[in-house]
């Protein structure tokens, strides 16, 4: 997720999308809902 933010701020939008999508694919974990929501918002901002 953080790599997505770093690439987004550097203007590397395709890499940012890659890492945000990867964050959505992680299996269940303690912060899954929060992480998924943040990744979805970030992807929406990139589109």
Secondary structure, DSSP 4 states (H G I P E B T S, - for coil): -HHHHHHHHTT-HHHHHHHHHHHHHS-S-TTHHHHHHHHHHHHHHH-
